[in-house]
Amino acid sequence: MISTLWLSPLKICYRNKVKKLINILYVLFLSSLLLVLSWKSHTDLKDQICEKLQITVDTSDEIYFVNREMVRLLLHEKMDTIVGKKYRDINICLLEEFVDEHPNIDKAELYLTIDGKLCANVTQRKPLARVFEQDRSYYIDVNGDEMPLSENFTARVYSVYWDQADESRKEILLKFCDFIQEDSFLSAQITAIEFSEKNELTLYPRMGSHKIILGTAQNLERKFERLKVFYRKGLEKVGWNRYETINLKFENQVVCTKR
């Protein structure tokens, strides 16, 4: 009876060790199998022939600076022959880097598939405003960086006028545009923004022949609330072309100049 009681725990301990060993061997086997399959797949893919280019350009924001044909020409500019080449002879990183350098492209992702396709997914840069600066013009994108105009497409964005760009003005512009884009009325009404030497803003609306003297880009919520009230209670009664300027610079006031 005593020997049986001692034997039972030993058997349990032995079974547990055997199960643990089997599990370890099973994991090692699966890992080795996956490594072999991965190595074989990688080796086989190097000999795969590229049979097709599949190019996708994101136009979800109705931006059309770049199209599929332009991307195809970029790829062939860097590598004259792609279709028909083995994967081992296609430098994906080099092609991706080259496409990324296009001034209207934000990001390009290139990859090869097991069925013989080189896929290129392209995201375009998003312009926020078109700047008119002395004798030149360019776009400012949503990150505050300059981007050149395009012969293929003209973006419908805010027009901005200043004599010279600097980081302070770009920061003000980004903050201001972020604010008015949250308001459907303001984003549709404001078409142009003019900066003074002291970075005070004058706005040009879509409706009405007046201009809006905003002053600094401070207290925007209160200033535009006064403007909306004036639009509803003032201009709708006397007409949208009655005034030449609407001045919002002064606290709790709307000062107008008649035409």
C-alpha positions as CSV (number, residue, x, y, z in Angstrom):
1,M,0.0,0.0,0.0
2,I,2.8,2.4,0.9
3,S,4.8,1.6,-2.3
4,T,1.7,2.2,-4.4
5,L,1.2,5.7,-2.8
6,W,4.8,6.7,-3.6
7,L,4.6,5.3,-7.1
8,S,1.6,7.3,-8.2
9,P,3.2,10.8,-7.8
10,L,6.3,9.5,-9.7
11,K,4.1,8.4,-12.6
12,I,2.4,11.7,-12.7
13,C,5.7,13.6,-12.7
14,Y,7.0,11.4,-15.4
15,R,4.0,11.9,-17.6
16,N,4.2,15.7,-17.2
17,K,7.8,15.7,-18.3
18,V,7.1,13.5,-21.3
19,K,4.2,15.8,-22.3
20,K,6.4,18.9,-21.9
21,L,9.1,17.3,-24.0
22,I,6.6,16.4,-26.7
23,N,5.3,20.0,-26.8
24,I,8.8,21.4,-27.1
25,L,9.7,19.0,-29.9
26,Y,6.4,19.9,-31.7
27,V,7.1,23.6,-31.5
28,L,10.6,23.0,-32.8
29,F,9.3,20.9,-35.6
30,L,6.8,23.6,-36.7
31,S,9.3,26.3,-36.4
32,S,11.8,24.4,-38.6
33,L,9.1,23.6,-41.1
34,L,8.1,27.3,-41.3
35,L,11.7,28.3,-41.8
36,V,12.2,25.8,-44.6
37,L,8.9,26.8,-46.3
38,S,9.8,30.5,-46.0
39,W,13.3,29.9,-47.4
40,K,11.9,27.9,-50.3
41,S,9.2,30.5,-51.0
42,H,11.7,33.3,-50.9
43,T,14.0,31.3,-53.3
44,D,11.2,30.5,-55.6
45,L,10.0,34.2,-55.7
46,K,13.4,35.4,-56.8
47,D,12.9,33.4,-60.0
48,Q,9.3,34.6,-60.4
49,I,8.7,36.7,-63.6
50,C,7.0,40.1,-63.2
51,E,4.0,39.8,-65.6
52,K,2.0,43.0,-64.8
53,L,2.1,46.4,-63.2
54,Q,-0.8,47.2,-60.9
55,I,-0.9,50.9,-60.0
56,T,-3.4,52.6,-57.6
57,V,-3.5,56.3,-57.0
58,D,-5.6,57.6,-54.1
59,T,-8.0,60.2,-55.3
60,S,-10.5,60.0,-52.4
61,D,-10.1,63.7,-51.7
62,E,-10.7,64.7,-55.3
63,I,-7.0,65.5,-55.8
64,Y,-5.7,64.7,-59.3
65,F,-2.1,65.9,-59.4
66,V,-0.9,62.4,-60.2
67,N,-2.5,59.6,-62.3
68,R,-1.6,55.9,-63.0
69,E,0.1,56.8,-66.3
70,M,2.4,59.3,-64.6
71,V,3.4,56.7,-62.0
72,R,4.1,54.1,-64.7
73,L,6.3,56.6,-66.5
74,L,8.2,57.3,-63.3
75,L,8.8,53.6,-62.8
76,H,10.1,53.1,-66.3
77,E,12.2,56.3,-66.0
78,K,14.1,54.5,-63.2
79,M,14.0,51.0,-64.7
80,D,13.2,50.9,-68.4
81,T,12.0,47.3,-68.4
82,I,10.0,45.8,-65.5
83,V,7.4,43.4,-67.0
84,G,9.3,40.3,-68.1
85,K,12.1,40.7,-65.5
86,K,12.7,38.2,-62.7
87,Y,12.0,39.5,-59.2
88,R,15.7,39.1,-58.3
89,D,16.5,41.9,-60.9
90,I,13.9,44.4,-59.6
91,N,15.1,46.7,-56.9
92,I,11.8,47.6,-55.1
93,C,13.4,49.9,-52.5
94,L,15.1,52.0,-55.2
95,L,11.9,52.3,-57.3
96,E,9.8,53.2,-54.2
97,E,12.4,55.8,-53.2
98,F,12.4,57.4,-56.7
99,V,8.6,57.6,-56.9
100,D,8.4,59.1,-53.4
101,E,10.6,62.0,-54.5
102,H,7.9,63.3,-56.9
103,P,6.9,66.7,-55.5
104,N,3.1,65.9,-55.6
105,I,3.4,62.4,-54.0
106,D,3.2,62.0,-50.3
107,K,3.9,58.3,-50.1
108,A,4.4,55.3,-52.5
109,E,4.3,51.7,-51.4
110,L,5.6,49.1,-53.8
111,Y,5.6,45.3,-53.4
112,L,5.7,42.1,-55.4
113,T,3.1,39.4,-55.2
114,I,3.3,35.7,-55.7
115,D,1.2,35.8,-58.8
116,G,3.7,38.0,-60.8
117,K,2.5,41.6,-60.1
118,L,4.4,44.6,-59.1
119,C,1.9,46.7,-57.1
120,A,2.3,50.4,-56.5
121,N,0.0,52.2,-54.1
122,V,0.4,56.0,-54.3
123,T,-1.0,58.7,-51.9
124,Q,-0.9,62.3,-53.1
125,R,0.0,65.3,-51.1
126,K,-3.0,67.4,-49.9
127,P,-2.8,71.1,-50.6
128,L,-4.4,73.4,-48.1
129,A,-3.9,76.8,-49.8
130,R,-2.4,78.4,-52.8
131,V,0.1,81.1,-51.9
132,F,0.7,84.3,-54.0
133,E,4.0,85.7,-52.8
134,Q,5.4,88.6,-54.8
135,D,6.3,87.2,-58.2
136,R,5.8,83.5,-57.5
137,S,3.0,81.1,-56.5
138,Y,2.9,77.7,-54.9
139,Y,0.8,75.5,-52.6
140,I,1.1,75.0,-48.9
141,D,0.1,71.4,-47.9
142,V,-1.7,70.2,-44.8
143,N,1.7,69.9,-43.0
144,G,2.8,73.5,-43.8
145,D,5.3,72.5,-46.4
146,E,5.6,74.1,-49.8
147,M,4.6,72.1,-52.9
148,P,4.8,73.3,-56.6
149,L,1.9,74.0,-58.9
150,S,1.0,71.4,-61.4
151,E,0.1,71.5,-65.1
152,N,-2.2,68.6,-64.7
153,F,-4.5,69.9,-62.0
154,T,-5.5,73.0,-60.1
155,A,-6.7,72.4,-56.6
156,R,-9.8,74.4,-55.3
157,V,-8.2,75.7,-52.1
158,Y,-7.9,79.0,-50.2
159,S,-5.9,81.7,-51.9
160,V,-3.3,83.3,-49.6
161,Y,-1.5,86.6,-50.1
162,W,1.6,87.6,-48.2
163,D,4.9,89.3,-49.1
164,Q,7.2,86.6,-47.7
165,A,6.7,83.2,-46.1
166,D,8.1,82.4,-42.6
167,E,7.3,79.7,-40.1
168,S,5.2,82.1,-38.0
169,R,2.9,82.8,-40.9
170,K,2.6,79.2,-41.9
171,E,1.7,78.3,-38.3
172,I,-1.0,81.0,-38.3
173,L,-2.3,79.8,-41.6
174,L,-2.6,76.2,-40.5
175,K,-4.3,77.1,-37.3
176,F,-6.8,79.4,-39.1
177,C,-7.6,76.9,-41.8
178,D,-8.1,74.1,-39.3
179,F,-10.6,76.3,-37.5
180,I,-12.7,77.3,-40.4
181,Q,-12.7,73.9,-42.0
182,E,-14.6,72.7,-38.9
183,D,-17.5,75.0,-39.8
184,S,-19.3,74.2,-43.1
185,F,-20.5,77.8,-43.6
186,L,-17.1,79.4,-43.0
187,S,-15.2,76.9,-45.1
188,A,-17.6,77.6,-48.0
189,Q,-17.7,81.4,-47.5
190,I,-14.0,82.2,-47.1
191,T,-12.1,82.1,-50.4
192,A,-9.0,84.2,-49.8
193,I,-6.8,85.3,-46.9
194,E,-4.5,88.3,-47.0
195,F,-1.7,88.8,-44.4
196,S,-0.5,92.3,-43.4
197,E,3.1,93.1,-42.3
198,K,2.0,92.6,-38.7
199,N,0.3,89.3,-39.6
200,E,-3.2,90.6,-39.3
201,L,-5.7,88.9,-41.6
202,T,-8.2,90.3,-44.1
203,L,-10.6,87.8,-45.5
204,Y,-12.4,87.7,-48.9
205,P,-15.8,86.0,-48.9
206,R,-17.6,84.1,-51.7
207,M,-20.9,85.9,-51.1
208,G,-20.9,89.7,-51.0
209,S,-18.5,92.2,-52.4
210,H,-17.2,93.3,-48.9
211,K,-14.0,92.2,-47.2
212,I,-13.7,91.0,-43.6
213,I,-11.0,92.6,-41.4
214,L,-10.3,89.9,-38.9
215,G,-7.2,91.3,-37.2
216,T,-5.0,88.7,-35.5
217,A,-5.9,85.0,-35.5
218,Q,-6.9,85.2,-31.9
219,N,-10.4,84.6,-30.4
220,L,-11.6,83.2,-33.7
221,E,-14.7,81.6,-32.2
222,R,-16.0,84.9,-30.8
223,K,-15.1,86.9,-33.9
224,F,-16.8,84.6,-36.3
225,E,-19.9,84.2,-34.1
226,R,-20.3,88.0,-34.3
227,L,-19.9,87.8,-38.1
228,K,-22.6,85.1,-38.4
229,V,-25.0,87.1,-36.2
230,F,-24.4,90.2,-38.4
231,Y,-24.9,88.2,-41.5
232,R,-28.2,86.9,-40.3
233,K,-29.6,90.1,-38.7
234,G,-27.8,92.8,-40.9
235,L,-26.8,91.8,-44.4
236,E,-29.9,89.7,-45.0
237,K,-32.0,92.8,-44.5
238,V,-29.9,95.5,-46.2
239,G,-28.2,93.3,-48.9
240,W,-24.9,91.6,-49.2
241,N,-23.3,94.4,-51.2
242,R,-24.2,97.3,-48.9
243,Y,-20.9,97.4,-47.1
244,E,-17.3,97.7,-48.3
245,T,-15.7,96.4,-45.1
246,I,-16.8,94.4,-42.0
247,N,-14.3,94.9,-39.2
248,L,-14.2,92.3,-36.4
249,K,-11.0,93.5,-34.7
250,F,-12.8,95.2,-31.8
251,E,-14.1,93.3,-28.8
252,N,-17.9,92.7,-28.9
253,Q,-18.3,95.0,-31.9
254,V,-18.9,94.8,-35.7
255,V,-17.8,98.0,-37.3
256,C,-18.8,98.4,-41.0
257,T,-17.9,100.8,-43.7
258,K,-20.6,101.6,-46.3
259,R,-19.8,101.4,-49.9
